[in-house]
Amino acid sequence: MGDDNLKKSNGLTRREFVKYSAGTTAYMSLSAFGLSGPAFGMTGPIFLLTKTDGYPIDSLVYTTLQKTVKLTQDFSSIIAPKDLQNISEYDGYGYGVWEDGGPLPSVPRADIMAGGIYTPPATSPETLLRFFTISDIHITDKESPSQLIYLQPLNEKGFEAGVTSVYSPTMLYTTHVLDAAVQTVNGLHKKDPVDFVISLGDTCNSTQYNELRWYIDVLDGKIINPSSGAHAGAGNIDYQQPYKAAGLNPAIPWYQAIGNHDHFWLGSIPPDAGDLRKTCTSDEVIAMGNVLYKASDIYNTDPPQYYMGVIDGSTETGTIIKAGEVGDFTSPPTVVADPDRRSLSKAEWREEFFTTSTHPVGHGFNLVPPDQDEGFACYSFVPKSDIPIKVIVLDDTQREDDGDTGIHGRGFLDDARWTWLQNELDAGDAAGQLMIIAAHVPIGISPHASVIGQDTYMDWFDNSAKPGNMQNAVDLAGFIAELHSHPNLLMWIAGHRHVNTVKAFLTDDVDQPERGFWHVETSSLHDFPQQLRMFEINLNSDYTISIKTTNVDPAVKEGTPAWTARKYAVAAQQIVNTNLRPSLPSADPTLPGYPAPTAFDPSVTLTNDGIDPNIGSYNAELFKKLSPVMEAKMAELFPA
């Protein structure tokens, strides 16, 4: 492929942006966005060029079944991972360049069928449901004084440079990537109608009101002002300038699950620990030790302290400023405080989804059982009244009062959520409904540090070493056994790990293969490959179920902020070289060796012959046998 076909972006200069926007923008007062007055550091009215028609996506909207995003750089890093912030060097070394890759076929998977063998009938299936998942958007207030930016370039213990969740250049454009993803769903909806969209959590990066408000407003199609505090660069820097989001097509309902970043400070620590809530609206940049290495240090004032820094929004590449060892500063570095940075409680976060112009109002939280406490974030819904499929939206994040002093990223169910889930599964079986569990934290994830060098903090929470503290309501073995007892469970869908994987949870009952279920993860819009997932649930003529799960790249248009975000995501992947297809030792209790396995999980299969594994995508068609009772019901509803 020649150089003319390479996809490369250097972003827009101020002159190019004005030229690009000519005839499609309007002058609007900053007061319309709450940007005038003392909080903005200005006393008189000023005017901004606002992109009132927003940023269009590419005219060609496609899935990875048609083409993929292929990285053009090998992974022999010239720029070290800890120097990821050196964005001005990307172009000189060829980072951030990609090209169109070939189509990614859909791999047929019959793992949970009898004997692992199945040949679908030649007749066309009946489509029952079609929906999209998005996950781990991490809408980020990059100018907030309460972040951990400095730990990534500090790389004190040698692993932090790979933690792009605390710093990646993509954090400059989080709202723009979401806007492009929403428009891509709209484009595909025109070809084949979409029944709903569900977000699998980590909408926010760190519990802040303005982050959540930007997220909802993008989906609602509002004016987005993606800056805070002093709003530096809001008049001339592309990632800071106000713009009009396209909004999700009003015909498509969307639903929401909660993630650990949505109610824990930076997804890691209860916000009330160490008065972290106060640091969000403070004017002082936060100082702390290396809490990535030892989360419990948040409770300790003795460890070495570092100011964690903020992004300078007045610079084209988002320079990290106000960061470094405390001893190198004569006084604490400060920013312009912003009350919209306030940290939301779990109940406040949930309640904000009722302030929306899209539907359903509440985006699922209107369906939370009224007898649960105010922080309860579980509900279920039936997307189509004439199709017996129920979606169970489960909050499986840790509790803020569980007594854990580590990073709060593990799977957890308290008694109320565990009882509710069991009742929902029982009710689904009794009603003759096929079921999908949608949660943020995946299951069957290994915690073994021997493989990756650090605890993943993503496995099933085990607090048994502290019997006086809150315990998980069910251990993983008991949990998987319960799921296997419900033959109508089709699959568990999750985010959290920023990867695209498919795992089979096989049953050991050879006479009832319908007790097996699928586990499908959706990658993040924050890190490469920045993808959504499309699901099509089909009924075959032999009354088996086929689940087509397909990755989708946002159809970014050259020269737009979302295009630059992809360039930065590609560069970050080339520099940090994150494993996009992890296959850890199994934490699946149904496989040999649990709970201390030494072998990799054979059910996590991610091989596509002839396909570059560095694209980070995986398409599959997943087959599932129904129970005799459900076969009879589907035959009645859909006679041959």
N, C-alpha and C positions, 0 to 999 in steps of 0.2 A: 504494500500500500504506500503510495507516494506521500510526500510531505503535505501536499495540498489537502489531503484527506484527514490530516491530524486535527483533532479537536483541542484547541488551546485558547486560553483566555487570560488576558492580563487585567481584566476589570475595565472600568470606565474612568477616564480622567474627567475632571470637572468640565472641560470644554466638550469632550465627547458626550457627556451626559446631557448637557444643555442642548447640543445638536440633536441627540437622540430623542429628547423630550419635546422639541419644538412642535408647537401646534397641538400637543396632547396634554398640556399641563395648565394649571391655573395658579395664580398667586393667591395664597391663603394666609391669613394672619396666624401667627404662632399661638395666639390666645385660643384658637379653635382646638388646639391640642394640649392646652394647659402648659404652654412653654414660655409664656411671657411673665414678667414680674420677678420678684426677688429670687424665687427658686431657680430661675433660669439665669440669674445674675444680670438682668437687664431691667431697665425702668420704663422704657418707651416701647411703643408698638413696633415690631419688626415683621418682615414678610419672608416667607420661604417659597421656593418653587416646589410644589408638591405634585407628585406623579399621580394625578387623579384617575388615570385610566389603568394604573398599576403596571405590572411587568408581565407581558404575555409569555406563554410557553411556546415551544417549537410547534409548527403546524403538523408535524408527524408525531402522533401519539402511538406508542407501541408497548408491547411487553417483551420480556426476555425470550419469549418464544420466537420473536422476529429478529432481535439483535441485542447485543450486550455491550457494556462499557468495558473496554479492554485497556489495561495499563500498558504504556509503551516503555517504561523504564524498568531495568532490573533492580534488584534489591540490595546491591552492594552500595550501601549508603555513603555518599560523599558528605551530606549533611547529617550529623549525628542526631539521634532521636531527641536528646536534650536541647538541641538547637532548632527545634521545630518552629520556634518563634521567628527564625531568620527568613521571613517570607520574601524579602527583597532578593534573596539568593536563589529562589526557586527557578526562575526563568533561565538564569545563567547555567544551571546544571541540568536543565531539562525536566525538572519535577513538575507535576501537575498536568502532564500531557497524557491524553488518552485518545483512543480511536474506536471506531465501531467494530465490535467483535461479532462473530457469527451467532446464529440462533442457538439457544440453549434448549435441547429437547427435554420433554417431560419423561422422567424415568418411571416406568410401571413398577409398583411395589405391592407385592402380595404377601408380605411377611406375616401378617396376622390371619391370612386365610388358611384353611386346612392344609397342612403339609407345606405351607409357604408357596403353594402353586395355584395359579388361577389364570384362565384365559377368558377375557371379557367377550360377550356376544358381539357379533358383527353389526347388529342393529343399533341405530342411534339412541342414546339414552335420553331420558326425560330430565331436564334441568329443574331441580327443586329450589335451589337457593344460590344466589351469587352475591358475594360481598368482598370488601377490602378490609385489611388490617393495616394500621400504622402504629408505630411504637417508638418510644425513646426519642422523642423530638428534642427534648432538652432545650426548650425556649429559654434563652439565657440573657439576663441583665448583665452584660459584660462590664458595665461601669459600677456595679455594686461593690461596696467596700467589704463585703462578707463572702469571700471566695477562697479557693486554694490554688490560684493560678501559679504561684511561684514554685510549688512543689514539683511541677513537671520539669522545668528547666534546671531546678536545683539537683534533682536526681540523686539525692543524698545516699540512698541505699542501693542504687543501681537498677531499680525496677520502676521508679516513679515516672521516668521519661515515657514509658509505654502507657501511662494512665491518661489517655486523651480526654477522658471525661472531665478532668480538672483544667486542662488547657488543650485546645486545638484551634487552629485558625478558622475552622468552620463555625465557631461560636459567634463570629461576627455576623453571620447570615442565617440564623436559625429560623426567624420568621419568614424569610424569603424562600427557604427550601420547603417549608410547610406550604406556603402559598402555591409554589410550583407543583407540589404533590397533589394538592386539592384540585388544581386545574387539570392535572393528568387524569384523576378519577373522573372529573366532569367529562373530559374528552372520550374516555373509554365507555362511560355511561351512555353517550350518544350512539355508540355502536351496538352495545348490548346493555340493557338496563341493569342497574345495580340496586339490590334490595336494601342495603345499608352499609355503613362504614362503622368500624369499631376501633377505637384507640386503646392500646393495651398498656397505657401508663407511661410514667416519666414524661408527662407533658411539659412540666417545669423542670428547671435545673435545680432550684433550691427553694421551694415553698413560697416564693415571693408573689404578692398580689399582682404586680405589673407583669410578671412572666405569664401567669395564668390568664390575665386579661388579654395579653397579646395573642395567646393561643386561641382563646375562644373567639376573639375578634377576627382573626384570620379566617376561621371557618365560617363566621357570620358575614364576611365580606365588608368589614369596616375599614376606616382609615387607621393605619398602623403607624405609630410614632415609636420606632424601635430604639430609642435612646432614653437615658434617665439622668437625674442629677443636673449637671450643668448643660446637658444636651450638646456637648462639644461635637462639632462637625455636622450638625443636623441640616445645615444649609448647603453643604457641598460634598459630603462624603457619602458614597452610595449606600453603605450599610447603615448609616445613621439617618438618612433622609426619610421623612414621612411619605407614605404611598398608600394607594387604595388596593386592598386585597380583593381577589376575585370572589371568594366565598364558595362554599360547597353548593352545588345545584340544589335548589329548594325541594326538589322531588326526592332527594336522598336523605333519609334520617341517619343521624349518627349517635353513637353511644360511647360511653367512657368507662374505662377501668382505672383504678388508682395504682400508682407505682411508688416505689420507695423514695424517689426524688420529689414526689409530690407532697410528702408530709414529713420527710426527714431533711435536716439541713444538709445540702449537697448529697442527698440520698444516703447519708451515712450515720448521722447522729441526731438524737432527739433535739429539736430546736430549743427546748427549755434547759438543756444541759449547758452550763457555763454561760448562761444569759445570751445564748446565740441569737435569739429573736431580736434582742436590742441592737446587735451588731449590724443588722440589715438596714436599719434606718439611721444609724450613726453617721457622723461625718469623718470618723477615724477608720483607716484601713485596718482590718483585723490582723492581729499578731498571734501566732500560736506555734507549737512544735509540729513535728512531722506526723500528723494524725493518719496519714495513709499507711505509715509503717506501724503505728501503734495508736489505734483510735482512742484508747483509754486516756491518752495524754491530754485530751480535751478537758479532763477533770483535774489536770495537774499543772500547776503554774511554774514548776521547776525546769522543764526541758528547755533546750535552746529555742529561742523565739525568732520567728521570721515574719516580717510584714509580707502579706500574701499578694499585694498588688492589684491593679485594675487595668483595664484597657483604655488607652488614650484614643477616644473616638474622633479626635481631630486629625489623626494620621490615616493614610490610605490603607495601611496594612495592620492597623490596630496594635501599635507598640505597647508592650507591657511596661507599666510605670509604677512607681511607689512600692517597689518590692525589694526585699533583701534582708540581711541580718539586722536585728533591732539595734545592735551596737553601732551600726554605720549611720544611724539617724540621730540628729540632735533633738528631734521632737517627732511625735507620731505623724506620718503623712496623712493628709486629709483630702476629702472630696466634698462636693456639694451634696448635702443630704437630700433624700427624697422620700416623702411619706408613703408613696406608692410602692416602695420596696418592702413594706411590712410583711412579716412572715405569717402565713395563714395556718390556723389550726386545721386538723383534718375535717372537722365539721364545717369550718368556713370555706375550705377548698371545695368541698362537696356542694355547698350552698351556692357558690358562684356560678355553677352551671345552669341555674335558673334565670340568670340575667343573660339572655340570648335571644336572637331573632330567628334562629334556625330551629328545627324540630327533631325530636320531641323536646319541649321545654323541660330542663333538668337532665336531658341526655342520658336517661336511665335512672338517675338518682331519684326521680319522681316515683319510681317503682320499689324503692327500698321499703321493706316492711315497717309500718309505723310503730310497732312495738319494740323495735331495736333502739339502741342508744344513738346519740346524735353523730357519732363518728363511724357508724356502720356504713359500709360502702359496697354491699352485695345486693344483687337483684337479678331477676331473670325476665326474659321477654320472648315472645313468639313473633318472629319477623313477618310471617305471612299466615294469616288466619286459616287458610286452606291447606297448609303444608304442616305436617306434624313434626316440626323441628323446634326445639327450645334452646336458647342460648343462656347459659348460667354464667353471670359475670361475678367473679369471685375475687375478693380482696384477700390475697395470700401473703401480704407484707407483714413484717414484724410490728409489734406494738411498741409505742413509745415508753411504756411503763413495764417492759419485760425484764428489766434489770441487766440487760446485756450492755457491756461496755465496749463491744467491738463495733465494726461497721454493720449497719442494719440493712443488709441486702439479702437475707435468707428467707426461705419460705416458712410460713407460720400460720397456724389456725388456732385462735382461741376457742373456748367452749361454744360461744355463741355462733361463730362462723362455721365451726365443724358441725354443730347440730343443724344449722340452716342448710348447709350443703347436703347432708345426708337426707334431709326432708325433701329437698329439691330433686335429688336423684330418684328417691322413692316415688315421688309424685310424677316424675317424667315417665318412669316405667309403667306406673299404674294407668296413666293417661294415654299410653301408646305413643309417646313422643321420642324421637331421636334427639340426642343431646350433644351440645358442644359446651365445654367449659372454657371460658375466656378469663385469663388471669395474667398478672404481670410477671410473676416469678415462675420459671419453668420447674419441672420436677425431674428427679433422676439425675441431678447434676452432681458430679464428684467434688468433694472438698480437698482432694489429696494434693498437698503442697509439693510432693515429690515429683509431680509431673510438670507443674507450671512455675515452681519456685516460690509461690505465694498462695496463701489461702484465697479461694475464690470469693468467699463470703456470699455465695449464691446457692448453696446446698440447702437441705431441709434443716431447720433450726433445731439443735439439740442442746438443751440447757440442763441436762441431767447432772452435770458436774456441780450445779448450784441448786440443790433440791429445795432450798428456801425461796427461790425466785419463781416467777411464772414459767410454766412448762407448756410445750406444744401440746395441743389437745390430742394429737395422734402421732405416733412415730411413722416414719416413711413406709416401713413394711406394712403396717396396718392400713395406712392411707391407700397404697397401691392395691391392697387386697380389697378394700371397699370399692374402689373404682372398677376393678375387675368383676365385681358382683353385679354390675349394672350393664347388661348386654346392649342397652340402647345408647351407651356412650360412644359417640363417633370419634371424638378427638379432644385433646387439650391444646389450646393455642396460647402462646406466651411471647413476651419480648425479653427485656432485661439484659441479655448477654450480648446484644448487638450483632447477632449472627443469624444466618439462615440454615437451620438444620431440621431434619425430619428423623424422628425416632419411633420405632415400633415397640409398644408395650404388649408383649405376647402373653397369652394365658397359658398355664400349664395343663389346662383341661383340653385334651385333644378332641374330645367329643363336643365341645362347645367353643369353637373358634370365635364366635360372636362376642365373647367376653374380652377379646383383645381390643385395644384402641390405639389411635395415633397421637403423636405429640409433635406439633409443628411450631417452630420459632420464627419470628419476624425480626429482621435486622433493624438497625437504627437509622433515622434520618439525620443523625448527628455525625456518624462515622461512615466511611466507605463500607459497603456500596450504596448507602443512602437510599434504601429501597422500601417499597410497600410490598404487600402480598395480596394477590387476588385468589379467592376461593370459589370454586364452582362445585356444588354438591349435586351429583347426578344419580338417578335411579336407572340401573340397567334393566334390560328386559327379563333377566333371570332373577330380578328382585334382590340383587346385591347393590351396594352403594359404591360409587366412585367419587373420590374427592380430588379434584384437580387443584393443585396449589402452585401458583406461578408468581415469580418475582417481577416487579415492575419498577423501572427507573423513572423518576420524574423527568418529563420531557423539557428539559431546560433549554432556553433559547440563548444563542450566543450573544454576549454583550450585556446580559442581565445579571443582577446580583446572584441569582440562583446558579447561573453558569460559573461565576467565580467561586461559589461555595463548592461546586463539584471539583473545580480545579484544586482547591485547597484540600478537599477530602482525599482526592487522588494523591496529592503530594504527601499528605500525612500518612497514608497507607504505604507509600513507597519508602518513606523515611523510617517510620516506626515498625513496619512489617508485622502488623498484627496477624495472628493466625485466624483466617477467616473460616476455616472448616475444622473446628475443634472436635476431637474424638477422645475424650478423657476416659479413664477407667470408669466402669459403670457404677452408678449409685442406684441401680435398679435392683430391688430385692428379689426379683424373679430370676436373676441371672447368677451363675456360679460365683462364689467368692465373696458375696456381700456379707458384711459391710466393709471388708478390707480387700477389694479386688485387686488383682495384679494385671489383669488383661483389659485391653481396650474394649469398649462396648461394641459388639458386632452389629447391633441393630441401628446404630447411627451410620448410615451409608450415604456417602456424599460423592461418589465417584461418577463422573460422566466421561466416558471414553472420548479422547480427543479434545476435551474442553479444558481450557486454562483454569486451574483451580483458584487462581488469584482474582477472578472476577467476583468471588464471594457469593455467588447465586446458586440456587438449587431448585429446580422444578421437578415435580413428581405427580404421578397419578396414583392415589392410595385407595386400595380396595378393602372393603369391609363386608363381611357376611352378616346378615340380619338374623335375629332369632326367629324361630318358626311363627311366633305370635306376630312379630312385626312384618314378616313376609306376607302373612295372610292379610294384615291390615293394608299394606301398600298395594297388594293385588286387588283389594276391594276399591281403594282410592284411584288406582291407575290400572284398570284392567287391560290385559294384553290386546 
